[in-house]
Structures are given as structure tokens and as C-alpha cells.
Amino acid sequence: MKNKPIYVEIPIQSDTETIWKFTQTPDLHEKWDLRFSSISYLPKDEVKQQQKFSYKTRIGFGLQIKGWGRSSGSSNTKDGSKVSSLQFGSDQTVSIIKEGGGYWKYIPQQDSTLFLTKYNYKTRFGYLGKLFDFFIFRPLMGWATAISFAVLKRWIEEGEMPTTQYLRFFSSWLFTLLFSFIWLYHGLASKLIHQHPVELSMVQTALSINVKQASVLIMITGAIEVMFGLMWLFYENRRWLYIIQIAIFPLLGIIASLTTPDQLFHPFNPVTFNLALLVVSIVGLHTTKNIPTARSCKRK
């Protein structure tokens, strides 16, 4: 099983020196690069010596991976391009990355700079480590590199801080998973797997139909809700999903209140529930604006 090197490139509307500063200064680098929690340069004896550094990456639950690195830069006076070569690794046995290397390249263009990287690494844990790297870790590293480049691009071009971009990005995905779960749960649990008596009664009362007809209608509604829940995971333009919800949540609350008015006195009744979902939908809609995406990078 041979893993391909990770490659990512993105054009940034800025000069080479500015991008070099944002990527070669540790305090700036660690702000936009999702792969590192902190980067510290180590003292070097000579100016021409390779720059050594240490890095840390938090992986959750109070755990972090510590590693080392060596970098050196060079310039091409003919075309103005720059290259920063890199060697990196970790001596911690819990780190899947044992040692690796690659480069960053800065290529001036007419009104921008093409910023790209290519790197590869060796893994620990034998064949199991290679399997984990191939199916999970390497795709995750490629995605993290691409989303980091997209965040860097917006920071340089528009001045939006990486912390703000990541807050909107992860908030957007939190809302996405929340609404997907809500629609899938309600479609499956209360309509397809088990039909709640209150919902059967509400449909019968609203449409003046018998129990069997109400049951079929609820099953159809449940299937629609399941499909809508799946759309939250796979449909890219989620702004339309938010707009649909903002339109239907008040309507669902009004219908439930008119058909079964006694529910208005229950805890977590249709009015409060749909009102809460409406407010979250409005907030979620605002988080979808200008979200950084890995798709803005070329990956091959």
C-alpha cells in the first residue's frame, strides 16, 4: 500500500514577501495552520544554518503530540519565487507520524502569488498504521492543510482573523449536525419506527381522516423528514435549507397549536420548541456567509 504525497495549492492576491512573513513567522503561522497548536523556533548558531523548531498539536482529552522540525529557505532571483524545504517528525511513540519532509513554494504571478505545498511522511505501528493513515489520517491531514490555506488566503486578502473564520466554520458544522440529527430522529423515531398517538390524533383532527389514512400520511411525512435530514449532510448549499426551516418552523408551530391547543400548556410544547429552532436557524444562516472551504484549493 503506497500512499501518495499530500499536495495543496492556492492563489493568494498578495506579494511573495507578505505570504512568506505569514507562513515563516511562528506567532503568525500557528494562528492559521489547523495542524499545529504552537510553533517555537530554537536558537541557531549561524545565519546560514537550518532553522530548527519544535511544535505541539493538541488532539483532545488533554493530550498533545510534540514534534521537531528543520527548515531552510532559498530564493530565485530570476522569477522571484521562494522555496522553504522542511523536515519534521516526532519521537513520541503515540504519534502516527514518525518522520517526513516536504516544501512550501511561493511563485509570483501577474496579480497574486501561487502558494503551494507538497509533503510526505513515514508512519508507525506497522501495517495497521499504514491502513489507518491511508483511510483516515492522511485524508484528514490533506483536508486540514487545504482548509488552513483557505483561512490564510482570507486573512491576507480580507483581513479576517483565523480565530473568527474557524469559529464560523465549526459553528456551521455544529448547526449542520444538530439539524440533521433532529430531522432524522423525528422522522424515524416518531413516524417510521413508532407513531406517537398524539401525532396520529393531531393529523386526524386537522384533516378529518381515519386512523389508517393518518398513519400512511405520517409515514410519508417521516420519509420526507429523513430525506431532509440527509440533505443537511450531503447538500452543499445549506443556505436554502436554513431558509426552508425559517419558513416552516413558525408554520408547524401554528398548526400544532390550532389542532391540539392543550399542548400549549405542556413543557417544551410546539410553540417553544419551534421558536427555539427558528432562532437557531436564523443564527445558523448567518454563519454560512464566507465560510472557508478546502474546495477552494487545488489538491492534485
Salt bridges, closest charged atoms under 4 A:
GLU17 OE2 - LYS82 NZ 3.43
ASP33 OD2 - HIS29 NE2 2.87
ASP33 OD2 - ARG35 NH2 2.68
ASP133 OD2 - ARG138 NE 2.94
GLU157 OE2 - LYS153 NZ 2.85
GLU158 OE1 - ARG154 NE 3.96
GLU160 OE2 - ARG168 NH2 2.64
GLU199 OE2 - LYS191 NZ 2.87
GLU225 OE2 - LYS191 NZ 3.26
